[in-house]
Amino acid sequence: MNFYRALIPCAVERSDEHMTQRMGVTVSSSSCDIPSNYGPGITCSNTSERLAGPVRERKKLKMAGFATLRKKFIRRRRSSKACDHSRVIRDLISDWTRLEVIALIEEYEALAALKDLSMQAELARPPAATFKQDLSMLYDYKYCTDIDLIYQGVCFPVHRAILSARCPYFRDLLVECPGYEARIRLDLRTPGIDVEMFSSLLRYLYTGDLIPTDGDRDLVFLQRLRDELGTPNSLENDLRYLLETGDYADAALVFTSDNSDFHRPDSGSSEYGFRPKLEFPCHKAILSARSPFFRNLIQRRTRSGEERTERALHIPTRIVLDKSVIPKRYARVLLHAIYLDTVDLSLIRCGSNCDTSARSLHEVEALTHTGRTRPSPLEEAMELYQIGRFLDLDIVAQGCEDLILEWLTIHSLPGVLRWSSQPHGSAWVYRQAKHFLREEFSQISNSPVLHQLEKSHLIDVLQSDFLQASELEVLEAVLKWGEQQLVRRMEDREPNLVSQTAHSVSRKGIKKRDLNDVELREILSELLPHVRMDHVIPTNSEILNQAIRRGLVSTPPSHMIGNDESESLPRVNAWVRTTTNANGLFVRPRLFMPYYEELKALVEDHVIQEMEPIIMRQRSRHIADIPDTLYMVEDKPRSDFHNPSIASIPVPDEATMHAMVKREHKLRSSPSCQRAITLPLSSRHEINLQIRLRVVREFNLPDIVADLLEVTLPIFIP
């Protein structure tokens, strides 16, 4: 989990035995740059060092794990903005007590641990099978076998192309027996090779992994076989050979929208081993191993008798694909991924340059309308993802997901969000794009990209506790987005009579005083409730005051309500959870990292005198009287089988449910989960939800099944 630890700074270490240890407060001689009126109980240990300024060692983020996300989500905050945020949060807590500062840090620690689990759930997806795993399944289930090897009276159905490419002995042997479904008896000169060891040898040729059944003894015999059978190359090299040469090909991918164009076999070959224009030679064994779509198609042709006719005519099985559904220019990319587990979009360019005349009318019309010679790499990855899903090629779909995320930038974000949120898009990419939006919201709010975001996407990030922006930046972004939407409405209401010219509204320009605040309030009615007004700091912000004067904010922040004597009480209660804020003044703060890091630095760099007796005395009144989950219960009712959304989903079989429950138990025992549970302000409900979401996503099930897992969990607990 080093990758997630790099994203979320480690919280202050705690112990369950004693309150002072849980606070993580250490006595240090380092200095501080806090004003003298910082607050009671927080003092500087050395005045000269305070004037010199603090010197802090910042831990470097560990760059580990998934390289794509590493580029996107691990970012250094701008020093100027971080400095401003530090000053703002220090000003906020300048009149707080020691206990209130520690309580806010505890709130942030619980959120940081929850964010850790949330990110693990967002990254979860079932791993795509590699060519080694798929070829091992091919050997076990004997799909599309074309020859039988007889060894010591036992029949081994195998595939001619794979054995010929992998082993010189079998290549020479099979040349002498060219017929389909030939039965070949083997007599190996190497003594001591039993049936089980021979099966291990065949599996090694399919997978490249040697798994002896009897330890060192089998290894000795298999090494002796090397002299008789020859030493194979690596599995990847042999698959590349089959792909590039087309040797032993018994199938061909044919791209057409009219089957009558391909009534004759094509001849000749071109560079990279592909036949020009019409066919792309391949091997039925490998297609069947990698794609259920191709496997079912080939088996259906075998049952119908078409394959026997093709065998009699000595022509490969033609798998005809409609160009309007699967453009031919993706053929090289698809085959490269099928054989080598790599999605290489540069092969699209090669295919397009080599054969531009063979494009379908649909492709030509699309390119003509857009005014471009070809789609962007991002658009090609999106289209290829959908093709991978159609052909049941998980390795292609996940490879495209990784490429889309690698090319995700602030400017491409709106398009990626729109595409991935569609039914034909990728739910995994959608989760990563939303995470990117949350992490880069401060920068996005100051760019034109903000106006391209849809309301649903804004609502989603505003509901998050992990949005990386101060509440003032959030309010400002929401207002700017709403004003732009209002300007668009005004343009739509003023039709432009002259074609291809700008609206007069745009030409004149719009000032804020020209905007209808009533209409703007209606546009923002679904967004502003998610802005945590009590956390907008500094409290005298002109942006907040203007929004209140314009009537956009219906309920002012709590610090603007009340008399002078109690002015500071609601301000603190809005940030800190206490037994005295049962009237609803408390609003959970977002985990804004500059605030969190500054507060941790204050605790780490300053001596807090006489903390232990005060905390132990006040904490019992501050937190302990509040039940652990009452203040974190969601408004949504508990799901059950009567929920229509759950009833419409097929229930996983018993074996899958047992596997999911076992996986859930394992995740609960992980260090990140255990740490989250032990924090005082953690929500068991939210932790359980993130664990269940991760489980169902790893099993390639929709998120709604997480509710089903919660309901049925007691049934499957052993």
C-alpha positions in Angstrom: 0.0 0.0 0.0 2.9 2.3 -0.4 1.2 4.0 -3.3 -1.8 5.0 -1.2 0.5 6.1 1.7 2.2 8.4 -0.8 -1.1 10.1 -1.6 -2.3 10.5 2.0 0.3 11.8 4.5 0.5 9.6 7.5 -1.6 10.7 10.4 -0.1 11.4 13.8 0.6 8.0 15.5 -1.5 7.0 18.3 -1.8 4.4 21.0 -4.9 3.0 22.6 -3.4 2.9 26.1 -3.1 6.6 26.8 -4.6 9.9 25.6 -1.3 11.7 25.3 0.2 9.0 23.2 -2.9 9.0 21.0 -2.5 12.8 20.4 0.9 12.1 18.9 2.3 15.3 20.6 6.1 15.4 20.9 8.4 17.8 22.7 10.6 19.5 20.2 13.2 22.3 20.4 12.3 23.4 16.8 10.9 26.8 16.4 7.6 28.2 15.3 6.4 31.1 13.3 3.1 31.6 15.1 2.0 35.0 16.2 2.3 35.7 19.9 -1.5 35.8 20.1 -1.8 32.4 18.6 -3.9 31.0 21.4 -3.9 29.6 24.8 -1.6 26.6 25.5 0.3 26.8 22.2 3.6 28.6 22.8 7.0 28.8 21.1 9.9 27.2 22.9 12.6 29.6 21.7 12.2 33.2 20.7 15.3 33.4 18.6 14.5 30.3 16.7 11.0 31.6 16.2 12.4 34.7 14.5 14.7 32.6 12.4 11.7 30.6 11.2 11.0 26.9 11.3 13.0 24.3 9.4 11.0 21.3 8.7 11.9 18.1 7.0 9.2 17.2 4.5 9.0 13.5 3.7 9.2 12.7 0.0 6.3 11.0 -1.6 7.1 7.5 -2.6 6.6 6.9 -6.3 5.4 3.4 -6.4 2.7 1.3 -8.0 0.6 2.3 -11.0 2.6 4.7 -13.1 -0.4 6.3 -14.8 -2.0 7.3 -11.5 1.4 8.4 -10.2 1.6 11.1 -12.8 -1.9 12.3 -12.2 -2.6 12.2 -8.5 0.7 12.9 -6.8 1.2 16.6 -7.3 3.0 19.3 -5.4 0.9 22.1 -4.2 2.0 25.6 -5.3 4.0 27.2 -2.6 2.2 30.5 -2.8 -1.2 28.9 -2.4 0.0 26.6 0.3 1.3 29.6 2.2 -2.0 31.4 1.9 -3.9 28.4 3.1 -1.6 28.0 6.0 -2.1 31.6 7.1 -5.9 31.3 6.7 -6.1 28.1 8.9 -3.8 29.6 11.5 -6.0 32.7 11.7 -9.0 30.5 12.1 -7.7 28.6 15.1 -5.9 31.6 16.7 -8.5 31.8 19.4 -9.2 28.1 19.8 -8.3 26.0 22.8 -5.8 23.2 22.7 -8.5 20.5 22.8 -10.4 22.0 19.8 -7.2 22.0 17.7 -6.6 18.4 18.5 -10.2 17.5 17.9 -10.0 19.0 14.4 -6.8 17.0 13.7 -8.7 13.8 14.8 -11.4 14.6 12.4 -8.9 15.0 9.6 -7.1 11.7 10.6 -10.4 9.8 10.3 -11.0 11.3 6.9 -7.5 10.5 5.8 -7.8 6.9 6.7 -11.2 6.7 5.0 -9.7 8.3 1.9 -7.1 5.6 1.8 -9.8 2.9 1.7 -11.9 4.9 -0.8 -9.0 5.2 -3.2 -8.4 1.4 -3.0 -12.0 0.9 -3.8 -11.9 3.3 -6.8 -8.8 1.5 -8.2 -10.3 -1.9 -7.9 -11.1 -3.9 -11.0 -10.8 -7.6 -11.9 -7.4 -8.3 -13.4 -7.4 -9.2 -17.1 -6.0 -12.7 -17.8 -2.6 -12.8 -19.4 -1.7 -14.9 -22.5 0.0 -17.4 -20.1 -3.2 -17.8 -18.1 -5.4 -18.1 -21.1 -3.2 -20.6 -22.9 -3.2 -22.7 -19.7 -7.0 -22.7 -19.8 -6.8 -23.6 -23.5 -4.7 -26.7 -22.6 -7.1 -27.7 -19.8 -10.3 -27.3 -21.7 -9.1 -28.3 -25.2 -10.8 -25.7 -27.2 -10.4 -26.0 -31.0 -7.8 -28.8 -30.9 -6.7 -30.2 -34.3 -4.4 -33.1 -33.5 -4.2 -35.9 -31.0 -1.0 -37.1 -29.4 -1.0 -40.7 -28.0 1.5 -41.3 -25.3 1.5 -44.6 -23.4 -2.1 -45.1 -24.4 -3.4 -41.7 -23.2 -4.8 -39.2 -25.7 -3.7 -35.6 -25.5 -5.7 -33.3 -27.8 -3.4 -30.3 -28.7 -3.0 -27.5 -31.2 -0.6 -27.8 -34.1 0.3 -24.2 -34.4 1.4 -23.8 -30.7 3.5 -27.0 -30.6 5.1 -26.3 -34.0 6.1 -22.8 -32.9 7.3 -23.8 -29.5 9.2 -27.0 -30.0 11.6 -28.1 -32.9 10.8 -31.8 -32.2 7.1 -31.4 -32.6 7.6 -29.0 -35.6 9.5 -31.7 -37.5 7.1 -34.4 -36.3 3.9 -32.6 -37.4 5.2 -31.7 -40.8 5.1 -35.4 -41.6 1.5 -35.6 -40.4 -0.3 -32.7 -42.1 -3.9 -33.9 -41.9 -6.6 -32.4 -39.7 -7.4 -34.4 -36.5 -4.4 -36.6 -37.1 -3.6 -39.1 -34.3 0.2 -39.4 -33.6 1.8 -42.0 -31.4 4.9 -40.9 -29.5 7.8 -42.9 -28.3 10.3 -40.8 -26.5 13.9 -42.1 -26.2 14.4 -40.5 -22.7 13.5 -43.1 -20.1 11.4 -42.5 -17.1 8.9 -40.1 -18.6 5.5 -41.1 -17.4 2.1 -39.7 -18.5 1.9 -37.1 -15.8 5.3 -35.8 -16.6 4.5 -35.7 -20.3 1.4 -33.6 -19.5 3.6 -31.2 -17.5 5.9 -30.9 -20.6 2.9 -30.0 -22.8 1.7 -27.5 -20.3 5.2 -25.9 -20.3 5.0 -25.5 -24.0 1.6 -23.7 -23.7 2.5 -21.5 -20.7 6.3 -21.2 -20.6 6.1 -22.1 -16.9 7.6 -25.4 -15.7 5.6 -26.9 -12.8 7.1 -30.3 -11.9 4.9 -32.8 -10.1 7.6 -34.5 -8.1 10.1 -31.7 -7.3 13.8 -32.3 -8.2 13.2 -35.7 -9.8 10.9 -34.3 -12.5 13.3 -31.4 -13.2 16.1 -33.9 -13.9 14.0 -35.8 -16.4 12.7 -32.7 -18.0 16.2 -31.4 -18.5 17.1 -34.7 -20.2 14.2 -34.1 -22.5 15.7 -30.9 -23.6 18.4 -32.8 -25.6 15.8 -34.8 -27.4 13.1 -32.2 -27.9 15.1 -29.0 -28.2 15.1 -25.9 -26.1 12.1 -23.6 -26.7 12.4 -19.8 -26.9 10.4 -17.7 -24.5 6.7 -17.9 -24.9 6.4 -14.2 -25.8 9.0 -14.6 -28.6 7.2 -17.6 -30.1 3.8 -15.8 -30.0 5.4 -12.8 -31.7 6.8 -15.1 -34.3 3.3 -16.5 -35.0 1.9 -13.0 -35.2 4.5 -11.5 -37.5 4.9 -14.3 -39.9 1.4 -15.9 -40.0 3.0 -19.3 -40.1 0.6 -22.2 -39.3 -2.3 -19.8 -39.6 -5.7 -21.6 -39.8 -7.9 -18.6 -39.6 -8.2 -15.1 -41.0 -9.9 -11.9 -39.9 -11.9 -10.4 -42.8 -13.3 -6.9 -42.6 -16.3 -6.2 -44.8 -19.8 -4.9 -44.9 -20.7 -7.1 -47.8 -19.9 -10.8 -47.5 -20.1 -11.3 -51.3 -16.7 -9.5 -51.7 -14.9 -12.4 -50.1 -15.9 -15.6 -51.9 -12.3 -16.4 -52.9 -9.1 -17.0 -50.9 -6.5 -14.3 -51.0 -2.9 -15.0 -51.6 0.4 -13.2 -51.0 1.8 -11.5 -47.9 2.9 -8.1 -46.9 5.2 -6.6 -44.3 4.4 -7.6 -40.7 3.0 -10.9 -42.1 -0.5 -9.5 -43.0 -2.2 -10.2 -46.3 -2.9 -7.0 -48.2 -6.3 -5.3 -47.9 -8.5 -8.3 -47.3 -7.3 -10.7 -44.7 -5.3 -10.8 -41.4 -4.0 -14.4 -40.8 -4.3 -15.7 -37.3 -4.7 -18.9 -35.3 -7.9 -20.3 -34.0 -6.3 -21.8 -30.9 -5.0 -18.3 -29.7 -8.3 -16.5 -30.7 -10.3 -19.2 -28.8 -8.0 -18.9 -25.7 -8.2 -15.1 -25.5 -11.8 -14.2 -26.4 -15.1 -16.0 -25.6 -16.6 -14.1 -28.6 -14.2 -15.8 -31.1 -14.3 -19.1 -29.2 -18.1 -19.3 -29.5 -18.0 -18.2 -33.1 -15.4 -20.9 -34.1 -17.3 -23.6 -32.2 -20.5 -22.7 -33.9 -18.9 -23.0 -37.3 -17.5 -26.3 -36.3 -20.9 -27.7 -35.3 -22.5 -26.4 -38.5 -20.0 -28.2 -40.7 -18.5 -25.1 -42.3 -15.1 -25.9 -40.9 -14.9 -29.3 -42.5 -15.6 -27.7 -45.9 -12.8 -25.2 -45.3 -10.5 -28.1 -44.3 -11.3 -30.0 -47.5 -10.6 -26.9 -49.6 -7.4 -26.2 -47.6 -8.4 -22.6 -46.8 -8.3 -20.9 -43.5 -11.5 -20.3 -41.5 -12.7 -16.8 -42.4 -14.0 -14.7 -39.5 -15.9 -11.9 -41.2 -16.2 -8.7 -39.1 -18.4 -5.7 -40.2 -16.3 -2.6 -40.8 -19.1 -0.4 -39.6 -18.8 -2.1 -36.2 -15.1 -2.9 -36.0 -13.1 -0.6 -38.4 -10.3 -2.5 -40.1 -7.7 0.0 -39.0 -7.9 -1.5 -35.5 -7.1 -5.0 -36.8 -3.3 -4.8 -36.1 -3.9 -3.4 -32.6 -6.4 -6.1 -31.7 -4.1 -8.9 -32.9 -1.1 -7.4 -31.2 -3.0 -7.3 -27.9 -4.3 -10.8 -28.4 -0.9 -12.3 -29.0 1.3 -10.1 -26.8 -0.9 -8.5 -24.1 0.0 -5.0 -25.3 -2.2 -2.3 -26.7 -0.1 -0.3 -29.2 -2.0 2.5 -30.9 0.9 3.3 -33.1 -0.2 0.3 -35.2 -3.3 2.2 -36.1 -1.2 4.8 -37.9 0.7 2.1 -39.7 -2.4 0.4 -40.8 -4.0 3.7 -42.0 -1.0 4.7 -43.9 -0.6 1.4 -45.6 -4.2 1.0 -46.6 -6.1 4.3 -46.6 -8.2 3.3 -49.6 -9.9 0.5 -47.7 -11.7 2.7 -45.2 -15.4 2.2 -44.9 -17.8 4.9 -46.1 -18.8 5.4 -42.5 -15.2 6.2 -41.5 -14.7 8.6 -44.4 -17.9 10.5 -43.7 -17.1 10.8 -40.0 -13.6 12.2 -40.8 -15.0 14.6 -43.4 -17.6 16.0 -41.0 -15.0 16.6 -38.3 -12.6 18.2 -40.7 -9.7 16.0 -39.4 -7.6 13.3 -41.1 -8.0 10.9 -38.1 -9.3 10.9 -34.5 -7.1 11.8 -31.6 -5.3 9.0 -29.7 -7.7 9.6 -26.8 -10.7 9.1 -29.1 -9.2 6.0 -30.6 -8.6 4.5 -27.2 -12.2 5.1 -26.3 -13.5 3.5 -29.5 -11.1 0.6 -29.1 -12.2 0.1 -25.5 -15.8 -0.4 -26.8 -14.5 -2.9 -29.4 -12.6 -4.8 -26.7 -15.8 -5.0 -24.6 -17.8 -6.2 -27.7 -15.2 -9.0 -28.5 -14.8 -10.0 -24.8 -11.1 -9.0 -24.9 -10.5 -7.9 -21.4 -6.8 -7.3 -22.1 -7.7 -4.8 -24.8 -10.4 -3.0 -22.7 -8.1 -2.6 -19.7 -5.2 -1.6 -21.9 -7.3 1.2 -23.3 -8.5 2.2 -19.9 -4.8 2.7 -18.8 -4.1 4.7 -22.0 -7.1 7.0 -21.4 -6.0 7.6 -17.9 -2.4 8.3 -19.0 -3.7 11.0 -21.4 -6.1 12.5 -18.9 -5.4 16.2 -18.5 -7.3 19.1 -17.2 -8.3 20.0 -20.8 -9.4 16.5 -21.7 -11.2 15.9 -18.4 -14.8 17.1 -19.5 -14.7 14.8 -22.6 -13.5 11.8 -20.6 -16.1 12.4 -17.9 -18.9 12.6 -20.5 -17.7 9.4 -22.3 -17.1 7.3 -19.3 -20.4 8.2 -17.6 -22.3 6.7 -20.6 -23.5 3.1 -20.6 -20.9 2.2 -23.3 -18.1 4.0 -21.3 -15.8 2.6 -18.6 -17.0 2.8 -15.0 -13.3 2.4 -13.9 -12.2 5.4 -16.0 -15.2 7.3 -14.7 -14.1 6.8 -11.1 -10.5 7.8 -11.9 -11.7 10.9 -13.8 -13.9 12.0 -10.8 -10.9 11.5 -8.5 -8.8 13.6 -10.9 -11.4 16.3 -10.8 -11.4 16.3 -7.0 -7.7 16.4 -6.7 -7.2 19.2 -9.3 -10.3 21.2 -8.5 -8.4 24.3 -7.4 -6.6 24.5 -10.7 -9.7 23.6 -12.7 -11.8 26.3 -10.9 -9.4 28.9 -12.3 -9.5 27.6 -15.9 -12.1 27.7 -18.7 -12.5 23.9 -18.2 -14.8 24.7 -15.3 -17.6 25.9 -17.6 -17.5 22.7 -19.6 -18.3 20.5 -16.6 -21.8 19.2 -16.3 -24.0 19.9 -13.3 -24.1 16.2 -12.3 -20.3 16.0 -12.1 -20.1 19.2 -10.0 -22.7 17.9 -7.6 -20.7 14.6 -7.3 -17.5 16.4 -6.3 -19.2 18.9 -4.0 -20.6 16.0 -2.0 -17.2 14.6 -1.5 -15.3 15.0 1.8 -12.0 14.7 -0.2 -12.4 17.7 -2.5 -9.0 19.4 -2.7 -10.0 23.1 -2.5 -10.8 25.5 0.3 -14.5 26.2 0.8 -14.0 29.7 -0.4 -12.6 28.4 -3.7 -15.5 26.0 -3.9 -18.0 28.8 -3.5 -16.2 31.0 -6.0 -16.1 28.2 -8.6 -19.8 27.4 -8.1 -20.7 31.1 -8.6 -18.6 31.3 -11.7 -20.1 28.2 -13.2 -23.6 29.4 -12.5 -23.0 32.8 -14.0 -21.6 31.2 -17.2 -24.7 29.0 -17.4 -26.9 32.1 -17.1 -25.0 33.8 -19.9 -25.6 30.8 -22.1 -29.3 31.0 -21.3 -29.3 34.6 -22.3 -27.6 33.8 -25.6 -30.1 31.0 -26.3 -33.0 33.4 -25.6 -31.6 36.0 -28.1 -31.5 34.2 -31.4 -28.7 35.2 -33.8 -30.2 36.1 -37.1 -26.9 36.3 -39.0 -25.4 32.9 -39.6 -21.9 32.1 -38.3 -21.6 35.3 -36.2 -21.3 35.8 -32.5 -24.4 36.6 -30.4 -24.8 40.2 -29.6 -24.8 39.1 -25.9 -21.3 37.8 -26.4 -20.2 40.8 -28.4 -21.4 43.3 -25.8 -20.2 41.4 -22.9 -22.1 40.8 -19.7 -21.4 42.4 -16.3 -22.5 41.0 -13.0 -25.1 43.7 -12.5 -26.7 42.7 -15.7 -27.4 39.1 -14.5 -30.7 38.2 -13.0 -29.9 37.0 -9.5 -33.3 35.2 -9.2 -32.6 33.1 -12.3 -29.0 32.5 -11.1 -30.3 31.3 -7.8 -32.5 28.8 -9.6 -29.5 27.5 -11.6 -27.4 27.1 -8.5 -30.3 25.7 -6.3 -28.8 22.1 -6.6 -25.2 23.1 -6.1 -25.1 25.7 -3.3 -26.6 23.4 -0.6 -23.4 21.3 -1.0 -21.1 24.2 -0.3 -20.2 24.1 3.4 -20.8 27.8 4.2 -19.7 27.5 7.8 -16.2 26.5 6.6 -15.7 29.5 4.2 -12.6 31.3 5.6 -11.7 34.0 6.0 -15.1 34.8 7.4 -15.0 38.4 6.0 -14.6 37.2 2.4 -16.1 39.6 -0.1 -17.2 36.7 -2.3 -19.3 35.3 0.5 -20.7 38.7 1.5 -21.7 39.5 -2.1 -23.4 36.1 -2.5 -25.4 36.8 0.7 -26.3 40.3 -0.5 -27.4 39.0 -3.9 -29.7 36.5 -2.2 -27.8 33.5 -3.6 -27.1 32.1 -0.1 -30.4 31.7 1.7 -28.9 30.8 5.1 -25.9 32.7 6.2 -23.0 30.9 8.0 -23.5 30.2 11.7 -20.9 32.8 12.7 -23.1 35.5 11.3 -26.0 34.5 13.5 -26.1 35.2 17.2 -25.0 37.9 19.6 -21.5 39.1 20.3 -21.2 37.2 23.5 -21.6 33.8 21.8 -20.0 34.8 18.6 -17.0 32.4 18.9 -19.0 29.3 20.1 -20.9 28.5 16.8 -17.7 29.2 14.8 -15.9 26.4 16.7 -18.8 24.1 16.8 -19.1 24.3 13.0 -15.7 22.6 12.7 -15.4 20.5 15.8 -17.6 17.7 16.9 -18.8 18.2 20.6 -21.6 17.2 22.8 -22.9 20.8 22.8 -23.5 21.0 19.1 -26.5 18.7 19.0 -28.5 21.5 17.4 -26.8 20.7 14.0 -24.1 23.5 13.9 -21.4 20.9 13.3 -20.5 20.4 9.6 -17.9 17.8 8.7 -14.8 19.5 7.3 -13.4 18.4 4.0 -10.0 16.8 4.0 -8.2 19.7 2.4 -4.6 18.7 2.6 -3.0 22.2 3.2 -5.1 22.6 6.2 -4.4 19.2 7.5 -0.7 19.4 7.0 -0.5 22.8 8.6 -2.3 21.6 11.7 -0.1 18.5 12.0 3.0 20.7 11.7 1.7 22.9 14.5 1.3 19.9 16.8 4.6 18.4 15.8 6.7 21.6 16.0 5.3 23.2 19.2 5.3 22.3 22.9 1.8 22.0 24.2 2.2 22.4 28.0 0.2 20.4 30.5 -1.8 18.7 27.8 -2.3 15.3 29.3 -4.5 16.2 32.4 -6.5 18.7 30.4 -7.2 16.4 27.5 -8.1 13.4 29.8 -10.4 15.6 31.8 -12.1 17.4 28.9 -12.2 14.6 26.4 -14.7 12.6 28.4 -17.1 15.4 28.1 -16.0 16.2 24.5 -16.4 12.9 22.7 -17.0 9.9 24.8 -20.7 10.6 25.5 -21.4 10.4 21.7 -22.1 7.0 20.3 -19.6 6.0 17.6 -22.0 5.8 14.7 -25.0 8.0 15.5 -23.5 11.2 14.0 -22.3 9.4 10.8 -25.4 7.5 9.8 -26.4 8.3 6.2 -29.8 9.5 5.3 -30.3 6.6 3.0 -32.3 3.7 4.5 -30.7 0.3 4.9 -31.0 -1.7 1.7 -32.9 -5.0 1.6 -34.2 -7.5 -0.9 -37.4 -5.4 -1.4 -35.3 -2.7 -3.0 -36.2 -2.8 -6.7 -32.7 -1.9 -7.8 -31.3 -4.9 -5.9 -34.1 -7.2 -7.0 -33.3 -6.6 -10.7 -29.7 -7.8 -10.3 -28.9 -11.6 -10.6 -27.7 -12.9 -7.3 -24.1 -14.3 -7.5 -23.9 -18.1 -7.1 -23.0 -19.5 -3.8 -19.3 -20.1 -4.7 -18.9 -16.5 -5.7 -20.6 -15.2 -2.6 -18.3 -17.4 -0.4 -15.2 -16.0 -2.3 -16.5 -12.5 -1.9 -17.0 -12.9 1.8 -13.6 -14.5 2.2 -12.1 -11.5 0.3 -13.9 -9.1 2.6 -12.6 -10.7 5.7 -9.1 -10.5 4.3 -9.4 -6.8 3.5 -10.8 -6.1 7.0 -7.6 -7.5 8.5 -5.4 -5.3 6.3 -3.3 -2.6 8.1 -5.1 0.3 6.4 -8.5 -1.0 7.5 -7.4 -1.8 11.0 -5.9 1.6 11.4 -9.1 3.3 10.1 -11.2 1.3 12.6 -9.1 2.2 15.6 -9.2 6.0 15.1 -11.7 7.6 17.5 -13.8 9.4 15.0 -14.0 6.7 12.3 -17.3 5.6 10.9 -17.8 1.9 10.8 -20.5 2.3 8.3 -18.3 4.2 5.8 -15.4 1.9 6.3 -17.6 -1.2 5.6 -19.1 0.5 2.5 -15.6 1.1 1.0 -14.5 -2.5 1.7 -17.7 -3.9 0.1 -17.3 -1.6 -2.9 -13.8 -2.8 -3.4 -14.8 -6.4 -3.2 -17.7 -6.2 -5.7 -15.5 -4.3 -8.2 -12.8 -6.8 -8.0 -15.4 -9.5 -8.9 -16.6 -7.3 -11.8 -20.0 -6.7 -10.3 -22.0 -3.4 -10.2 -21.7 -1.3 -7.2 -25.3 -1.9 -6.1 -24.2 -5.5 -5.3 -22.4 -4.0 -2.3 -25.7 -3.5 -0.6 -26.6 -7.1 -1.4 -23.4 -8.2 0.1 -24.2 -6.3 3.3 -27.6 -8.0 3.5 -26.4 -11.6 2.8 -23.1 -11.4 4.7 -24.4 -13.2 7.9 -25.7 -16.1 5.7 -22.3 -16.9 4.3 -20.1 -16.3 7.4 -18.6 -19.7 8.2 
